[in-house]
Amino acid sequence: MLLETDVLVVGAGAAGLMAARAASAAGASVVIVDKSIIGRGGATIMAQMTTAVALGAAEPDSVELHAQDTWDGTRDLGDRAIIDVICTRAPDVIREVEGYGANWARTADGRYSQVFAPGHSRKRCVYVDVLRTGDAVSQALRSVVRRDGDVVRLSNVMLTKLAKDGDRVTGALGFAIEQLEPVGIAAKTTIVATGGLTFLYARNSASANMTGDGFLLAAEAGATLRDMEMVQFFPIAHLYPPLVQLDPIMWDPFRYKLGGRLLNGNGEEFLGESGDASGAYTTPRDTATYKIFREVEAGRGSPHGGAYLDFRMIGADALKAGFGPVIDILARQGIDLTRDMVEVSPMAHFMLGGIAVDAAMQTGVDGLLACGEAIAGMHGANRLSGNAITEALVTGRIAGETAAARNAVARTPVEAALAEEWSQLQALWHPRAVTRDDASVDAFKARLQQTMWENAGPLRTGAKLERALADIRALAAESEGLALAPVEAFALNLQERVELRIMLAVAESIVLPAIERRESRGAHVRLDFPEQDEVAVAHFLTRGGERWSMTARETAAASA
C-alpha cells in the first residue's frame, strides 16, 4: 500500500486526533495511522479525571498563573516557552473540544464546574462526570475526524521507520497488521503523536500499545530526546483487593470530591492531609509516591505493600451520590466503602520526558513534528494533575497548524525506502542465528517489565540502575535469536517482535540518563543521592546506529 498526503499523523489518541483535525481545517490533506483502532488506543480514552485550564469559572484565575503553577511543579526542569503557549491557548482549545461534543460539567447557574487538584493554586480543572473525561474527549474528537472527508484513517497499521531524503523526513514505512502487507506513506510533514511508554513497567496504568514507539522513530530519524529518565508514577493506584471493570487510577477524583484518608499499615495518616474534601489535598504526585514507598520500606505498609485508602468516615448516602454507578460495581465485588478500606500503591503512569520540541512542536528535523505525551517540556520532573489532556489537545492543535503551514513543500516518493524496510521486516521470520524458536516474545517483554520496575522504578539507586542496564542489554542480545512462526495475515507476532526491539531500546534511553542524574528531582528519586542539586540540568539523547549518546546542559530556571 502506497499513499501520499500533506500531513501524516502517527498515533490517534487525543493529540493525534486534534492534530489531524487542525491540519485538515487549515486545508491540508491528512492521513492518520494507529497500530490500534483510530481513537480507541492510547492513554486519553482511559483518563477518568480532570483537565486543567484557566477559565476562571470557580474563582479568579489567569493563564499566567496556570503557567507559573505548572513551572513550579516541573522542579525547574520544564521548558517555559512550551508551558506558556500551552496554558495560553488552553481556554480556546477546551471550548473548541466542547463544540465537538465533550460536555464539560457545569454548575446550576451554567458556569463551568472547576475543581482543585494538587499543585494548582486555583480551582481550574474541568471534567466530564462520572469518570468519563478522557472517554468523552476521545469520542468527540473521533466523531469530528470520522466526519472529515479530508482525513484518511488507517487502523491496525504499525509504522516502523520514518523515511528520509537527506536530512528531511518524507513520510513513514511499516506494515498492515491484519493483511501483512507493506505500507508506505509519503508526506510533506510527519507528526509523531504516539503517546508514552509506561507499558515498559510491570506495574502500569497503560494500554498494551504504549511501548514507546514514537521515541525511537523520532530518535532514529535524527530528533533529540530530553530527560527520558523522568517517568511519573501515579501514587494511589489500586492494589488490593482485585478489581475488574475499573481503571486502577480511579480513586483520585473521589478523594477530591468526597475526601478520604491515606493511611499507613498502622492506621496513621502520613502525608499531613486532613482527609476531608475541603481542598486539603496538596501533596504533589512525586512526593506522595515517595512517601508511600518510604512507609512500606520502614515496615509500615499495608499487607500487600502499599497504603490504605479510607472512606469510612463518609456517610453511605454521600458515598453513593459521589461514586454514582461505581459504588455498585464495587459492591458486586465485595467492597463496601462504609466498612472496608482498599489498598493503593504507585504504578507507572505518564512519561514526563520525550522528544525535544520548540513552541511550534518542531523537532529540529525538517519535516518532523511531535506532540502530546511524546514530547518533553510541559512537565519537567513532575506533572500536575489535570495537565495531561490539556497538553495533548493544545500541542496537537499547534502541531496540526504548523504542519498545514508547510503545504508548499514537495513530496518525495518512498517506494525504494519501503522496499528496503519490508526486506528488513521479512528477515525477522528467519533470523541469522535461531536459538529460541519456542520462546515467547511476551515472556521477553515480561522480563523487561520486571527489571524496569524493580531496578528503574520509583525508588532508584546506582546499583539498581546498573543492574537494569545489564539486564536490558542481555535481553537484547538473547532476543536476537527469536524466530517467528510465518503467518500470512494477522501478524500480531511480528508486531510484538518489533515492539520488543523498541521497548529494549527505549528502556536503555531511560536508564542511561537515570544513572547520570546523581540527585533526587521530582519523579526521579535516587536513594543514594537524596538531595536535589541547586542547579537543574537537562539530559539530551541522540541515536546513532544502535547506540545512544548523551549530553547535558543547565536549564533556564531564571527565565521563569
C-alpha positions in Angstrom: 0.0 0.0 0.0 1.4 3.4 -1.0 -0.3 6.7 -0.1 0.6 10.4 -0.5 -0.6 13.2 1.8 0.2 16.6 3.0 0.3 15.6 6.7 0.9 12.2 8.2 -0.1 11.8 11.9 1.3 8.8 13.7 -0.9 7.9 16.6 -4.6 8.5 17.2 -5.1 9.5 20.8 -6.3 13.0 21.7 -3.1 14.7 20.5 -3.1 12.9 17.2 -6.8 13.4 16.5 -6.5 17.1 17.4 -3.5 17.4 15.1 -5.4 15.7 12.2 -8.4 18.0 12.8 -6.3 21.2 12.9 -4.3 20.3 9.8 -7.5 19.4 7.9 -9.3 22.5 9.0 -6.4 24.6 7.6 -6.8 23.0 4.2 -4.2 20.1 4.3 -4.9 16.5 3.3 -4.2 14.2 6.2 -3.5 10.5 6.9 -3.8 9.4 10.5 -2.4 6.0 11.4 -2.5 3.9 14.6 -1.4 0.4 15.3 -4.7 0.0 17.3 -8.1 1.3 16.2 -8.3 5.0 15.4 -9.4 6.9 18.6 -9.6 3.7 20.7 -6.0 3.3 21.7 -3.5 5.3 23.7 -4.0 6.9 27.1 -6.6 9.6 26.6 -9.5 7.2 26.3 -8.7 5.7 29.7 -8.2 9.1 31.5 -11.0 9.4 34.0 -10.2 12.6 35.8 -9.8 16.3 35.0 -8.4 18.8 32.5 -6.6 21.9 33.8 -7.5 25.2 32.1 -7.6 28.8 33.4 -11.3 29.6 32.7 -11.8 31.5 36.0 -15.3 30.0 36.4 -14.9 28.9 40.0 -12.6 31.6 41.2 -10.4 34.3 39.7 -7.6 32.8 37.5 -5.3 33.6 34.6 -3.2 31.7 32.1 -0.2 33.4 33.6 -1.0 31.8 37.0 -1.6 28.4 35.4 1.7 28.7 33.7 3.5 29.6 36.9 1.9 26.8 38.8 3.0 24.4 36.1 6.5 25.7 36.0 6.8 25.4 39.8 5.7 21.8 39.5 8.4 21.0 37.0 11.2 21.3 39.6 13.0 23.7 37.3 13.2 21.1 34.5 10.4 22.3 32.2 10.6 24.5 29.1 8.9 27.8 29.9 8.1 28.7 26.3 6.2 25.4 25.8 4.4 25.8 29.2 3.4 29.4 28.3 2.0 28.5 24.9 0.0 25.5 26.2 -1.5 27.4 29.1 -2.3 30.5 27.0 -4.1 28.5 24.3 -5.8 26.0 26.6 -9.1 28.0 27.1 -9.8 28.3 23.4 -9.0 24.7 22.7 -11.1 23.4 25.6 -14.1 25.4 24.2 -13.3 24.0 20.8 -13.5 20.4 22.0 -16.7 21.2 23.8 -18.1 22.2 20.4 -17.2 18.8 19.1 -19.3 17.2 21.8 -17.2 16.9 25.0 -19.7 18.2 27.5 -17.8 19.7 30.4 -19.7 19.6 33.6 -21.4 22.8 34.6 -22.8 24.3 37.8 -26.5 25.0 38.4 -26.1 28.6 37.1 -24.4 27.4 33.9 -20.8 28.1 34.6 -18.0 25.5 34.1 -17.6 23.3 37.1 -13.9 23.6 38.1 -12.3 21.7 40.9 -8.9 21.9 42.7 -6.1 19.4 42.1 -2.7 19.2 43.8 -0.1 21.7 42.6 -2.6 24.2 41.3 -3.3 27.3 43.2 -6.8 27.7 41.9 -9.9 25.5 41.2 -9.2 25.2 37.5 -9.8 21.6 36.5 -12.8 20.8 34.3 -14.2 17.3 33.9 -16.9 15.2 32.5 -18.8 13.1 35.1 -18.8 10.2 36.0 -15.1 9.2 35.4 -15.7 10.0 31.7 -13.4 12.9 30.9 -10.9 11.0 28.6 -13.5 8.8 27.0 -15.7 11.9 26.3 -12.8 13.8 24.8 -11.8 10.8 22.6 -15.3 10.2 21.5 -15.8 13.9 20.5 -12.5 14.0 18.5 -13.1 10.6 17.0 -16.5 11.7 15.7 -15.3 15.0 14.2 -12.4 13.3 12.5 -14.6 10.5 11.2 -16.9 13.0 9.5 -13.9 14.9 7.9 -13.6 13.8 4.3 -10.0 15.2 4.1 -8.7 12.7 6.7 -7.8 9.2 5.8 -7.9 6.8 8.8 -5.7 3.7 8.9 -6.2 1.4 11.8 -4.0 -1.6 12.7 -1.0 -0.3 10.8 2.4 -0.3 12.5 4.9 2.2 11.3 8.4 1.0 12.0 10.6 3.7 10.4 10.5 7.3 9.2 11.5 7.8 5.6 14.2 10.4 4.9 15.6 12.2 1.9 18.9 13.6 3.1 18.1 15.4 6.4 14.4 15.7 5.7 11.7 13.3 6.9 9.5 12.4 3.9 6.9 10.1 5.5 6.8 6.7 7.2 7.1 3.0 6.5 5.7 -0.1 8.1 3.1 -2.8 7.6 -0.6 -3.5 7.9 -1.0 -6.0 10.8 -4.2 -7.7 9.5 -3.2 -8.1 5.8 0.5 -8.4 6.5 1.4 -6.1 3.6 4.0 -3.2 3.4 2.7 0.3 3.9 4.5 3.4 2.8 3.1 6.9 3.2 4.8 9.9 1.5 4.1 13.1 3.4 5.2 16.7 3.4 5.1 16.7 7.2 5.0 13.9 9.7 3.7 14.4 13.2 4.6 11.9 15.9 1.7 11.6 18.4 2.3 8.1 19.7 1.9 8.8 23.4 4.0 7.4 26.2 6.0 4.3 27.2 4.7 3.2 30.6 4.0 -0.4 29.4 7.7 -0.9 29.9 6.9 -1.3 33.6 5.4 -4.4 35.3 3.0 -2.3 37.3 1.5 0.3 34.9 -1.8 2.0 34.0 -1.0 1.9 30.3 -2.7 0.2 27.4 -0.6 -2.6 25.9 0.2 -0.5 22.8 2.1 2.2 24.8 5.5 0.7 24.1 7.4 3.9 23.3 7.3 3.6 19.5 7.4 7.3 18.8 10.5 8.0 20.8 12.6 5.5 18.8 11.0 6.5 15.5 12.0 10.1 16.1 15.4 9.4 17.5 16.4 7.2 14.6 15.3 9.9 12.2 17.7 12.4 14.0 15.5 14.0 16.6 16.7 14.6 20.2 15.2 13.1 23.3 15.1 15.0 26.5 15.0 13.9 30.2 14.0 10.3 29.4 14.6 9.3 33.0 11.6 11.3 34.1 8.7 8.8 34.3 5.8 9.7 36.6 4.4 7.1 38.9 0.8 7.6 40.0 0.7 7.4 43.8 -2.6 5.9 44.7 -3.3 3.2 42.0 -5.4 0.3 43.1 -3.5 -2.6 44.7 -5.9 -4.8 46.6 -8.4 -6.5 46.6 -8.5 -7.4 42.9 -11.0 -5.4 40.8 -12.4 -5.7 37.3 -14.2 -3.2 35.1 -12.4 -0.2 36.8 -9.3 1.8 36.0 -6.7 1.3 38.7 -6.1 5.0 39.0 -9.8 5.9 39.5 -9.5 6.9 43.2 -8.2 10.4 43.0 -11.3 12.2 41.7 -13.4 10.7 44.5 -10.8 12.0 47.0 -11.2 15.4 45.6 -14.9 15.3 45.6 -15.6 13.5 48.9 -12.5 13.3 51.0 -10.7 10.1 52.1 -7.7 9.4 54.2 -4.4 7.8 53.1 -3.1 5.7 56.0 -0.1 3.5 56.6 -0.3 -0.1 57.8 -0.6 1.2 61.4 -3.7 3.3 60.6 -1.7 6.6 60.7 -2.1 9.5 58.2 1.4 10.3 56.9 1.0 13.0 54.2 -0.1 15.8 56.5 -3.5 16.0 54.9 -6.9 16.4 56.6 -8.8 13.6 54.8 -11.8 15.8 54.2 -12.9 17.4 50.9 -12.0 21.0 51.9 -9.3 21.3 49.2 -6.7 19.9 51.6 -5.1 17.5 49.0 -2.0 19.4 48.3 0.6 16.7 48.1 2.1 16.5 44.5 2.3 13.1 42.9 6.1 12.8 43.1 6.1 13.5 46.8 3.1 11.2 47.6 4.8 8.3 45.6 8.0 8.8 47.6 6.3 8.9 51.0 4.1 5.8 50.3 7.2 3.7 49.4 9.1 5.1 52.4 6.3 3.9 54.7 6.5 0.5 53.1 10.3 0.4 53.4 10.0 1.3 57.0 7.7 -1.7 57.7 4.6 0.5 58.0 3.0 -0.5 54.7 -0.4 -2.2 54.1 -0.4 -6.0 53.9 0.2 -6.1 50.1 2.9 -3.5 50.1 1.1 -0.2 49.7 -1.1 2.1 51.8 -4.7 2.1 52.9 -7.3 4.4 51.3 -10.1 5.0 53.8 -13.6 6.5 53.0 -15.2 5.1 56.1 -15.8 8.5 57.7 -18.1 9.4 54.9 -21.8 8.6 55.1 -23.4 5.9 52.9 -25.7 8.4 51.1 -22.8 10.7 50.3 -20.7 7.9 49.0 -23.5 6.7 46.8 -24.1 10.2 45.4 -20.4 10.8 44.9 -19.4 7.5 43.4 -22.5 7.1 41.3 -22.6 3.7 39.5 -19.1 2.9 40.6 -20.4 2.2 44.1 -22.5 -0.7 42.7 -19.5 -2.1 40.8 -17.5 -2.1 44.0 -20.4 -3.7 45.9 -20.7 -6.5 43.4 -17.0 -7.3 44.0 -17.5 -7.4 47.8 -16.2 -3.9 48.7 -18.3 -1.8 51.0 -16.6 1.5 51.4 -18.6 2.3 54.6 -16.7 -0.5 56.3 -13.8 -1.5 54.1 -10.5 0.2 53.2 -8.7 -0.6 50.0 -5.0 -0.8 49.4 -3.3 1.5 46.9 0.3 1.8 45.7 2.2 3.7 43.0 2.3 2.5 39.4 4.0 3.8 36.2 1.5 6.3 34.7 2.9 9.0 32.5 6.1 9.9 30.5 7.4 13.4 31.5 10.4 13.5 29.2 10.3 12.8 25.5 11.1 14.3 22.1 12.6 17.8 22.3 10.5 20.3 20.5 10.0 24.1 20.3 6.8 26.0 20.9 5.6 25.2 17.4 6.1 21.5 18.0 9.1 21.4 15.6 11.8 18.8 16.5 14.7 20.4 14.7 14.5 17.7 11.9 13.0 19.1 8.7 9.5 17.6 8.1 9.1 16.1 11.6 6.9 17.4 14.4 5.8 15.9 17.6 3.0 16.5 20.2 1.2 15.1 23.2 2.8 12.7 25.7 5.6 12.0 23.2 7.2 15.4 23.8 9.2 16.9 26.6 8.9 20.4 28.0 5.5 20.8 29.7 6.1 18.8 32.9 9.8 18.6 33.6 10.3 16.4 36.6 6.7 16.3 37.8 3.3 16.6 36.1 0.4 18.4 37.9 -2.9 16.6 37.9 -5.1 17.8 35.0 -2.3 18.9 32.7 -2.1 15.8 30.6 -5.2 16.2 28.4 -4.5 19.9 28.3 -1.1 19.2 26.8 -2.4 16.6 24.4 -5.2 18.9 23.0 -3.2 22.1 22.7 0.0 20.6 21.4 -2.0 18.5 18.9 -3.6 21.7 17.6 -0.3 23.5 17.3 1.3 20.6 15.5 -1.5 20.4 13.1 -1.4 24.2 12.4 2.4 24.1 11.9 2.2 21.1 9.6 -0.5 22.7 7.4 1.6 25.9 7.0 4.2 23.7 5.3 1.9 23.0 2.4 4.3 24.3 -0.2 6.9 21.5 0.5 7.2 19.0 -2.3 6.5 15.3 -1.5 9.3 12.7 -2.1 8.4 9.1 -3.1 9.1 6.4 -0.5 8.8 3.3 -2.7 12.6 2.5 -2.6 12.8 3.1 1.2 9.7 0.9 1.7 11.2 -2.0 -0.2 14.3 -1.9 2.0 12.3 -1.7 5.2 10.0 -4.5 4.1 13.1 -6.6 3.5 14.3 -5.9 7.0 11.0 -6.9 8.5 10.8 -10.1 6.5 14.2 -11.1 7.8 12.6 -11.4 11.3 10.9 -14.6 10.2 14.3 -16.2 9.7 17.0 -14.6 11.9 20.6 -15.4 11.3 21.0 -17.4 14.5 17.9 -19.1 15.6 18.4 -20.2 19.2 15.0 -20.0 20.8 12.3 -20.9 18.3 9.9 -21.8 21.1 10.4 -18.6 23.1 7.6 -16.2 23.6 8.0 -12.5 22.8 5.6 -11.9 25.6 7.9 -13.6 28.0 10.8 -11.3 27.0 8.5 -8.3 27.4 7.6 -9.5 30.9 11.2 -9.9 31.9 12.0 -6.4 30.7 9.0 -5.0 32.6 10.1 -6.7 35.8 13.6 -5.4 35.7 12.4 -1.9 34.8 10.0 -2.0 37.8 12.5 -3.4 40.2 15.6 -1.5 39.2 14.5 1.7 37.3 11.2 2.3 39.1 10.0 4.8 41.7 13.0 4.4 44.1 16.3 4.1 42.3 20.0 3.6 43.2 23.1 3.5 41.1 23.5 -0.3 41.7 19.9 -1.0 40.7 20.2 1.1 37.6 23.4 -0.6 36.5 21.6 -3.9 37.0 18.7 -2.7 34.8 21.2 -1.7 32.1 22.9 -5.1 32.2 19.6 -6.9 32.1 18.3 -4.8 29.1 21.5 -5.5 27.1 21.4 -9.2 27.9 17.7 -9.4 26.9 18.5 -7.6 23.7 21.3 -10.0 22.8 19.2 -13.0 23.7 16.2 -11.8 21.8 18.2 -11.6 18.5 17.7 -15.4 18.4 13.9 -15.2 18.4 12.3 -16.9 15.5 8.8 -16.0 14.3 6.4 -18.6 13.0 5.5 -17.4 9.5 1.9 -16.2 9.0 0.0 -14.8 6.0 -2.3 -12.4 7.9 -3.0 -11.0 11.4 0.7 -10.7 12.0 0.5 -10.0 15.8 3.7 -11.9 16.4 5.6 -9.5 14.0 4.0 -6.5 15.8 5.1 -7.9 19.2 8.6 -8.7 17.9 9.1 -5.1 16.6 7.6 -3.8 19.9 10.2 -5.8 21.9 13.0 -4.2 19.9 11.5 -0.7 20.6 11.0 -1.4 24.3 14.5 -2.6 24.8 16.0 0.5 23.1 13.7 2.9 24.9 14.3 1.2 28.2 18.0 1.9 27.8 17.2 5.6 27.0 15.5 5.8 30.4 18.3 4.0 32.4 21.3 5.8 30.9 20.4 9.3 32.0 19.0 8.0 35.3 22.5 6.7 36.1 24.0 10.1 35.3 21.4 12.1 37.3 23.0 11.8 40.7 20.3 13.7 42.6 16.7 13.3 43.5 14.4 15.6 41.5 10.7 15.2 41.2 9.8 11.8 39.8 13.5 10.7 39.7 14.3 9.5 43.2 17.8 8.3 43.9 18.1 6.8 47.4 21.8 7.1 47.2 21.6 10.8 46.2 18.5 12.0 48.2 19.1 15.8 47.8 18.1 17.9 44.8 21.0 19.8 43.2 20.9 23.6 43.3 21.1 23.8 39.5 18.8 21.9 37.3 20.4 20.0 34.4 18.6 18.6 31.4 19.8 15.4 29.7 19.6 15.1 25.9 19.9 11.9 24.0 20.6 11.2 20.3 20.9 7.9 18.5 23.4 6.7 16.0 23.2 3.1 14.8 22.2 1.1 17.8 23.8 3.4 20.4 22.6 6.3 22.5 24.8 9.4 23.0 24.0 11.8 25.8 24.8 15.5 26.6 23.7 17.7 29.5 23.1 21.4 30.0 21.7 23.6 32.6 18.0 24.7 32.2 17.0 28.3 32.1 15.3 28.3 35.5 15.8 32.0 36.0 13.6 32.8 33.0 10.6 31.8 35.0 
